[in-house]
Amino acid sequence: MLLRCSSVCLPVTESPAAPLASAEILETLRSRWQASYDLQLTSRRGRLYLQVMWAYLEQQSFPLDADQYVAKLDELVATLNGLGVAGQVREWLTTTHDKPRLGKAMTLPLELPEGRASEFLL
């Protein structure tokens, strides 16, 4: 099955509810925007957000090497799976019309399943 996204067709190999994998996220980033963008989880005003930052692994000035980047991505993916938001993240990354731009992060407000927010937000 193919998913159409702003003139790019990406294969959908997992059901929306399936856990995310670091390799899947990395492949999606590279397929959509030809770069391994930095991802961050942030909390503001009691809400949790996933951000695609403008810095990317292939930049000479990127502060992480490839192994550190993969380790950070693995940790983030484990957290997203623990939050139960894999489907939201997968859908957003493959369908958003935005693209990372210098100085402006792309932001996904995460809709956490009932009871999960209190475990992650202090």
Protein Blocks (a to p, Z undefined) as FASTA:
>chain_A
ZZdeehiacddfbdfklccdfklmmmmmmmmnopacddddddeehiacddddfbdfklmk
lcbdfklmmmmmmmmmmmmmmnopmmmmmmmmmmpcbdcdehiacdddddddehklmmmp
ZZ
